[in-house]
Structures are given as structure tokens and as C-alpha cells.
Amino acid sequence: MARPVESATELTSHDFYNGAGGAVDHDHASNTRELRRATTDDNDRSLLVPRLARRRDSKVRMMRLRRCVLCCACAVGFPSLGTVLCMTAYMGGSRNPLLLSTMGVLLPTYTYYVENYGLLGRLARLVDARAAASYARAEAYYTRQRPLFHAAARRWTLHPYFAEQGRAPEFNRWDSTLYDTLVGRLRVMGTLLHTQGRDDFRVEKDKCEMYKFVQRNALPTVPVVGFWYDQEEFLAQLQSGAAFGTTPKWPMFVKFCHLTQGSMLSTRRIKSEAHLHENWDEIATWVRTKWGLHADDITRPWREYSNALTDVVPPGVLVQQPANLTWNPQRGKWGVVEVKVEVVWGRAYLGALLPDDDSSEFPVVMRGATDDDADIEVFDSYLSVITHRGMPLPPDAWYAWVLEPGYMSCVWHLAERMAAIMRADQVRVDIFLTHNQSANCAINEDSLSSGQNYGPYTSFLTRTWLEPWANRWFQTSPHAGHNYTAVYDEIARR
């Protein structure tokens, strides 16, 4: 039987040091060594060591620990710097073959160990009080939420497509990381595609199918004007303005459906009809270039499996109206506020708040005792995220309004509603919020292979997802062989 996921166990210092066997350090003065041997009680031996000797022992151990941490940080830091430089060039539009091959090696390794495994965070919390406190908050939150998710999983009926994930060994190991689990999920999806022709993954990997799913189920979203699968037809309607509908709400957005990774730069903002005509040649070239591209999940360890899925998604494009904007007094401009919500077993676990497109902050939103009760932990830079150095929300944060009644309850309920229709064991649902319109939240998109980083909360999110798998607490809806409704064709049960 697979070993179930176990919650972290906190040992008292007495038990911990007894378990360590009371190891003795032999590198110090002989008089200290003799004093340590003078007692048969391991728990009391430190009381017999003179205070100066104990201080010296502590300083030596701390110096060794710091040297170890510094060495590990350098071993991770320099490759990380190279990775960031490569990614910057890639996001700037460079598609140099040497750059792509370098990124194909560096980025999956970097994201696996630094963002997923939390290597720097594990080191930081050994010597940094802020990182240690952040981890303690994440563990305490997991402990509070765990019984609620156990109950949710036992009530959950899993879609047959997601039930197939049980083939992957990663879903039956208590020590699987988030990325391990996603690799297993995408590998099984690829197997189902080639053996049964199942393309249910298009509910994520094809934006056109995802938005049709949202529209079919009357879920609130930003209005989509239309979908196109013929390049020349789309270019003709784009140039004539017919693609924007009869009452355009500028700016309008062009999104390619088959290019789902942000690194593919597949969304274009059209400011106005005049802007379209003034830049037509450049915009038309952009459309033709993107139309022929295949998605490349170059930053993730599951690149091979993800690309195998997106390679069969037909090229397509959609035109969408703009999302509601919120005034950012800190930057003095209007922007979009979005929450990326992780839903596992039909219940929202947490959300990553994106206050605006240019923000360097990474706030993580946790649920409170009620749906309108929430807490936010802020990681004030990308470095803080990967070193797990979070801190409670400052009282003067301009986006603290999301904690007011109505906002987060709208977010949690909408994300859970979409997950319930999909009957997915885990899905990330991205939702737009608007200040002074607490009930007006709207779906942006979803992800079944999310690389979103939540600092120390990531590992506990994975535990929450995997424990019901290890114990088989969920149910699976009956179906006849391979004949079941595709996830993207599901309709809410009334």
C-alpha cells in the first residue's frame, strides 16, 4: 500500500537531541572534553560546560553553518544569475539557437530546485529569522486547513480524465514535489492522447476551448468578441475593424489560443482603431509569425510532455475586451488586479495576488475562519519568494482593500465553481478583481500545469493535493470505457 502523506511533526528539543544521540564535539580543549564526560545524563551535560566554552562551541558551529550556507548559495546563485540573464534575453524576443539550447538546460533545472524544491528557502531558514518565521506560518496554516481538505476530498467525485492520473507513480509518493506531480500529470495526458485520442487537456492548453467552456457554463469573464481559426480571414476582419465588434471598448486584446505560456508573448494590446492602422504592417507580421509557432514550455521540467500536447492544438486566435481597471495610488496609474487561486479537491487553498503588471511584490492570500476572513503574507521581491522571506501585510499596503468583505469570498466561490464543473483534483483559476465592486470578480484563465511560486506554502499545497490520492479518499464518476464527456465540454449540473 502506498505510504500516505504525513503532516510535519514538531519534536521538542528534548526529544530531538536525544534522537541525535547526544553527539559530542571533539574539536575543543581537553578540559571541556573531560567536563562533558563527567556526567551520565546527556540532557544535563551542557550545564557542566563553562559558559565561555559553551559560547565558543556555539560560535564555531554557527561559523561552520554560515560557511556551508554561503557555499551552497554561491553554487546556486551564479547559475541562477545566468538563468535570469538568459530568460531576460528570451523575453526580449531573442530566439537565438544557442540561447534556446542553453535555456533548455538551465531553466528547467533552475526552476525545479530553486522555485519548486525551495533550495534557497531551505538554507535561508537555518540562519534567517524572517525565513524561519515565514515557514512556521505556512506550516501552521496547513495544519489548520488540513481537516477541511480531508473532508472535501471524501466528498469529491473526480472526472474520469483526472482519475487516470493515478497511473503516475508521482501521485502515490508522499515525497513528490509539486513539479514531480505535474510531470506525472502531463505524462499521463500524453499517453491518453496517443492511446485513446483524449484531448481533454485543451481546457487549459487551448484558450479558445477554455473560454468557450467558461461561456457555456455562464461563468463571469471578460467578454470575448469572437474566435478565428483561419489566418487570412482574421487578418481581413482585423484590418477592417470587424474583429472588434460593433461597439469596441478600447483597448482591445488579441490573444493566440494555442500559445498558452507567457514566455510566448502571444497577447497584443490594440489601443485604438487609429493605433491599428498606424502600426498595421508590424501587427500583421506579428499575427503571421505567432500563427505558425508552437508553444514551448521551455522553463519547466515537463517541457517535453507539455510540448507534445500543445503541438496538436490547432492555431487559433480570439479578440477580447479589456478587464476592469483599478487605480493604483502608489504608482499613480490604472491597472489590473488578479488573484491566481489554487483549488484542490474542490476547495480553494490559497491565492497569489498580482496587484498590477509591474509590481515586484508577491502577496499570498490565505483563507481565514470564514470566506470573508483572509490573511496576506507579502514577499517583497522575487528574491524574497525564492528565499521564503515573507512578512505579514503592512497596514499601509494600497491593495489591502481585497481583505474587505465580499472580495475574497467572490474569488474563492468563483474558482471553486469552475473546479466543480471540471471535477479536477487540482486546478489554478485566475480571477480579476475590481476595487469598489466586490461582487464583480471575473475569470481570466486556468492552468493544470502551473509553475506559480508560493514560497514556503508550495510544499504544503502539494501535501494537501497528494494525501487524498495516497489514501484514495475521493470517488470517480462511472463511465463506459473511454466514452465520457471531455472536460472542456462539461456543463454544470443543475
N, C-alpha and C positions, 0 to 999 in steps of 0.2 A: 504494500500500500504506500502511496506517495506520502512523504512526510509533510504535514500541514505547516503553513506559515505560522511562526510563533511571534508573539509580541516581544519587544525588548524587555529583558529582565534586569532590574537595577539591583546590584548587590550592595550590601552595606560594606563599609570599609573593613570591618572585622572579617566578614566572610571572604572578601576579595583578597586580602593579604594572607589569610590562612590558606586560601586556594592556591596562592602563588608559592606556597611552601616556605614563606619567610626567608627568602634568599638573602645571603649575606654578601656585602661588597668587600672584597679582599684587597682593594687598592689603597687603603689608607693606613694610618700609623698603627703600630703594633699595640700600643696601649688601648686604642679604640677597639681593636680586634679582640683583645682579652676581655675588655669590659662587656662586649657583646656576647662572649661565650660564658659569661658569669651567671647567666640566668637560664632556666629551663623553660620559661614562659615566653613564647615567641611574641605574644601580643604586648608584653610589657618591656621587651628588650630596648626599645627606643628611650625609655625613661632612664636607663643606666648610662647612656652615652652622654658625655658632657655637652652642654649647649653649643659651644664653639665647634665641636666635632660634628654635631648634627647640622649646624649651619653650613659647614664646609661640604658635608655629604650632599646636602640639598643643592648647593651651588654647582657642584661638579655634575650632578645628574641633570640639572637644568641646562648647563653648558653643552653637555652631550646631546640632549634632546634638541636644543636650538641648532646645533651643527647638523643634526640629522634632518631637521625640517628645512634648513637652508639648502642643503644638498638636494633634497627632493624637489624643493621649489625651483631651483635652478634647472634641474633635469626636466621639469615640466614647463617652466617659464619660457625658456629660449625656443623650444619647438612651438609653444603657443604663440609667441610673437611672430614667428614665421608663418604660422597658420593664419593669424589675423591679417598680415600683410597680403597673403595670397587671396584671402576672402575679399579684402578691400578692392584688389585689382579686378577680381571676378565680378563683384557687384558694380564696379565701374564700367562694365561692358566688355572687358578683355576676355577673349576666347582662345588665347594662345595655347597651342597643343601642349607645350612644356608646362605651362601654368596648370592646365587641366589635369595632366598626369600627376603633377606634384600635389595638387589639391585632392585628387582621388586617393592618395596615400595618406596625406597628413590629416585632412579634415575628419574622416570617419574615426581615426584613432584619437584625435583630439577631443571630438565631441563625446566619444564613448567614455574616456577616462576622466575628462575634466568636467563636462556638463552632466553626464549620466551617472557615472560612478561617484563623482564628487571628490576626486582625489585631493584637490587643494583644500576643499572644505574639511575633509577628514584630518588633514595635517593642521589646519588652522585652529580647529577647536581644541587641540592639545596644548596650545600656547596662547590662545587669544580668548579672553573672557567673553567678548561680544559674539564670537562664533559659537562658543560653548553654550551661551545663553539662547542663541537662536535655535540650535539643535534641541535644547531642552524644551523650548516652546513647541517645536514641531512634534516631538515625541509625546508631550502632554496632550496636544491637540488630537493626535492619532488615538491615544488611549481613550479620550472622551468620545470620539466618533465611532470607534470600533464596534460597540454593541449595536449601534443604529445600522451600520452597513451589514453586519451579520444578519439582522432581521430582514433588511431589504433584499439581500441575496436569496434568502429562503423563500421570499415571495415572488422572485423574478422568473419569468418564462423567457428563455433565451431563443432567439431566432435560429433556425437550423443552420444557417450560414455561419453564424458566430460559434455555434456549438461544435462545428468542425475543427475549431482551433484546438480542441482537446487532443488532436493528433500530435501537436507540437510538444516536445519534452519540456520546453521552456515554461509551459503553463502548469507543469506538475512538479516544479522545483521551488523550494522555499527561498533559495538564494538567487533567483533570477532578478536581474535589474530591469528597469523599465525598457531599456533598449533591447535587452535579450528577449523580452516578451514580445516587443513589436517585430523583431526579426522573425520570431516564430509565427506570429500572426500573418505577416506578409508572405512568408514561405508557403504556408497552408493555402492562402488565397491564390498564389501562383499555381499550386498543384490542382486546386479546384477549377481554375481557368482551363488548364491544359487537359484535364481528365474528364471534366463534366461540362465545360463551356460556361461555367458560372462567372458572371461579371458583376456581381453584387457590389464589388469594391468601387464601382463608379459612383456610388452615393457620396464618396469622398474625392476620388481621382478625376471626376468629370464634373466641373462646376455647373454645366448646363443641366445634367441629371440631378445634381444636388438642389438647384433652385427650383426645378420642376417638382421635386419631392416636397419641398417646402411650400410651394404654391398649391399643390394638390391637397395638402393637409391643412390649408388655411392658417399656416403659422405666420406670424408677423415678420416681415422682412422689408428691406429697401426695395421699392418697385423695380422690376425688370421690364424693360420695354420690349425686348424680343431676343430670339436666338437665331443664329445663322450657321449653316454648315457648308455653304458654297462661297468660296473666296471672292469671286468676281461679282456675285450678286450682292455680297456685303459691301464691297468697295463702292459699287454703284449707288447703293442706298445711303452709304455713309457720306459720299460726296454730295448727293442731292439733299441730304438732311432728313430723308425719310426714316433713317435708322433711329432717329431721336424721338419719333412720335409726333403727334400734332401739337403737344404743349410741352416742349422741352423745359426741364428745370436745371439750368446750368449751375455748376459744371456737370457734364455727363461723363460716364466712365465706360471705357471699352475694356472688357476682360476676356482673355482667352481661356476657354473651358478645359482644354487638355494640358495646360501648363499650370499646375497647381502649386508648385514651390515658389516661395517669394523670391528666391535667387534667380528665377527665370525672367523676372521683370516683365510680367505678362499683363499688367494693368496700365492703361493710359488715360490720363485726365484731359478731357476736351473742355477748355474754359468757356468757349462760346462759338457760335457759328462763324464769326469773323476769324477767330483763332484757328478754326479748322481750315478755312480757305487760305489763310496766310501761310500755313505750315503743311499744306496738303501733300506735297511731294515727299516730305520727310515722314509724315504719318502713314501714307500709302506704303512706303518702303518698310516701315516698322510692321505694318499688318502682314505684308507678304513674307517678311522674314520670320515672324513669330508663327505664322500659319504652318510653315514647314518644319518647325522644330519639334523635337521630342523632349518631354520632361526629363530632367536629370537630377535625381536626389543626391547630389554629389557630396553633401556634407554629412551624410548619415551612414552608419554601418550596414543598413538594409538597402543600400543603393541598388544592388543587383536585383533584389526581389521587387523593389518598388518600380524600377525602370521596366521590368518585364511586364508589369501591369499597365503602366501608362503608355507603353508602346502600342497597345491595341485600342486605346481610346481614340476615336475619330476626331480630327481637328474641328473645332467649333469656336464660336465667339458669342458673347452677349453684350448688350448695352444696358446700363443700369443708371438710375437716378442717384443723386448724392444722398448720403446718410445725413441725419440731423447733426448740426454742429453745436458745440458748447464753447462759451467764452472762457479762455484761459487767462486769468489776470496776471499770472506770473510771467507769461511770455507776451502778453498783450496781443493775442490773436485768437481766432476761432479754430477749433479742431474737433476731431472725432474722439469720443471716449468709448473704449471697448473693454469687455471682460471676456477672457478665454476660460471657459468653465470645464473642468474635468468631471464628467459624470460616470460613476461606476455603480453597476447593479441598480441603475435607475435613480440614484441619489447623487446630487452634486456634492463633491468632496471639498473643492476649493476653486478659486479663480485667480487668474493673473490679470491684474488691472493695467491697461495701457492708457494713461491719461491723455496722451497725444502722440502723434507720429514721431516727434523729435525728442521725446523725453528720455533721459538717461536713468530714470528711476524704474524700478521693477517692484511695484507693490503686489503682495499676495494677500488675497481676501479669504478669510476663514469663516465658517458658519458659527453662529452663537447658539444660545439656548432656543431661540425662535428664528423663523425665517427672516424677520426684520432686524435681528440682532447679529452683528458681524464684527470682526476684528480685522485689522490690516497690519501686516508686517512689511516694512519697506526695505528694499535693497537699493541703496542709493546710486549704484553703478553696476555695470556688468561685472567688474572685479569683485564687488561685494556678493553678487549672485554665486559666482563660481567658488568663492571662499566661504560662502554661507554666513556672511556677516550681516545679518538683518537687524532691524531695530523696530520697536513699536512706532505706529504712525505718529508723526509730530502733530501737535494740536493745531498748528497754523497751516497745515497742508491744504492747498486750494481745492483739492478734489475730495476733501473729507465729506462733502455732501452725499457721496454714494452710500454712506452709512445711515443716512436719514431714512425714516420709514418709507417703504414702498419700492425703493430702487433695487436692493439686492433680492428681495422676495420675488420681484418680477424676473430678475435674471435667473435665480435658482429654478423657478417654476417653468420658465420657457425652455431652459436647457433640458430639464427632466422630461418635459413633454415631448421634445424631439427624440430623446433617447428611448422613451417608452414606445414610440411608433416604430423606431428602428429595431427595438428589442436587442440592443447591443449591450454587451457586458461592460464595455468601456468606450466612450467617445468624447472628444473635446468639441464643445459647441461655443462658437464665438458670437458674442451678443453686443450690440450697440446700446449705449445709454445716452439720455439727453437730460441735461440739468433742467429742473423745474417741470419735468414731465416724467414723474416716477413710474407711471404705468405704461409708458411708451417705449419699451425695450423691443429690439428687433434683431433677428438672426442675420449674421453676416455670412458665416460658413461653418463647416465642420471638419474634423480631422480624425482619422482612425490610425494615424501613424505620426502622432505629434512629438516633436522634439523640444517642446516648451520646457524651460528650466524653472523649477520652483525652489531652488536652493536645497536646504535640508529637508524640505517637505516632499521632495521627489521620491525618496526611498520609501517613505511611509505611504504615499499614494500607491506605489507598486504593491506593497503588502496588502493594502485594502482591496486591491483588484485581484490578487492571486489567491488569497486564503480561501474564498468560496470555491475556486477551481480545485484546489488541493483536497477539499472536503466534499466536493460535488453537492453543494447545498442548493443549487439552482434547479429549475425544471426546464425541459425542452419541449417545444410545441410539437405535436405529432404531425408527420408528413409522410407521403408515399414516395419512398426512394429519393430521387433527386428532384422531384417535382414539387417545388414550393415557390412562393412568390418572392421575386427578387427584393432585396432590401429597399432599393430606390423606388420600387413600385408599391411599397406598403402604404396602406391607408389606415388612418386612426380608427380603432374600433370604438363604435359608439356605445 
